[in-house]
């Protein structure tokens, strides 16, 4: 399958080989707007194709931050929201952009995500 924009060139269902979990947080607030509690629930488990797109290391003091960006492709669903998180191999990925239909044919859904890892070693 070829695409005009090159989002998912040569992608087939067989390429969706990684198992991911899509999770969302629901927060409850009181009448003043204070957060009482935050509950995490699993929206769905799906098969995905995950490709790393960029990696950055930031050495700005006082801590070092590593950022890795991924492009996640799944079968089309309309229940994935921009504030959802993806759990993949124990990593927590946050969505950078709202999920979008790559070909406008409701076949694949593409999400640009970022994993932020704090460096535990002090200089």
N, C-alpha and C positions, 0 to 999 in steps of 0.2 A: 504494500500500500504506500503510494507516494503522496506527499502533500505539497501544496503550493508554497507554504511558508517554511517547510522543513521541520515542523514541530515533531512529528512522529514518523519520519521517513522509514519505510520498511518495517514498521511495527506491526506485529500480529499478536493474537491472544497468547501464543506460545511464549512471547517475550515477557509477559507479566509473571515473573518467576519469584518475586519477593512478597512475603506476607506482611502486611502492615495493619495497624489498628488506628482508626480515626476516633479521636476523643474530643470531648467538649467539656468545658467547665460551666457550671450553673452556680451563680452567686445569689444568695438571699440577702436582702437589705431590710433594715428596719425603717420606720417612718421618717427618720432624720437622714437616711441615705447611707448609714454606716453598714459596712459589710459584716454580716453575722457569721456566715460560713460559706465555704466554696466546696461544691461537690463535683467530682469528676465522674463522667459516665462515658462508656464506650458506645459510640454511634454505630460503628460497623467494623468488620474485618474483611479486607479485600486483597486481591492479588494486584501487584504493581510492578512497574518497570521504574527503577531508580537510577538516575545518572548524576554523578557529581558534575557541577558546572564551574564553580570557582572556589578558591580557598585563599584566605587572608590571615596574616598574623599582625596584630596590632601591639606594639611595644610601648604604648603610652602609659606613663606612670599613673597610678601606683601598681597596676596589675596588667598582666599580659593576657590578651584575649585572642583566641583562635576562632575563626568563623569559616564554616564550610557551607556552601550553597548546593542544593540538589534540585533536580527537576524530576517530579514524581508524576507518572502517567498511570491512570487506572481506567477501567471501563466506566462509561458515563453514568453518573448518578446526579440527582438534583437535590440531594439532602446534605451535601458538603458545604459548610459555611466558612466565611473568611476567618472567623475566630477559632476554628478547630485546630487541633494539633495532631501530628502524626507520630506514632510510636513505631520505630523500625529498628530491629536488632538492639533494643534497649536504649536507643537514642531518641531524644525528643526533638522533633522538627516543628518549627512554627512557620505558618504560611506568610510569605512576603507579599503576595498579591492574591486577589480573589481567584478561586478556581475558574478556569475557562475551558470552553469547548473548543478543542484545537482545530477542528475542521468545520464547525457549525453543522455537523451531521449527527450529533448526539451518539457518537461511537466511543470516543475517548475524552477523558477529563484530565487536564494538565494543571499541576500545582507547582509553583516555584516556592521552595522552602529553604529555611536556614537553620543550621544547628549551631548553637553558641556553646563553646566549651571554655570554662575558666581554667587557667593554668594554676595548679596548686603549689608550684614551687615559687618561692620568693627569691628575688635576685640578691 
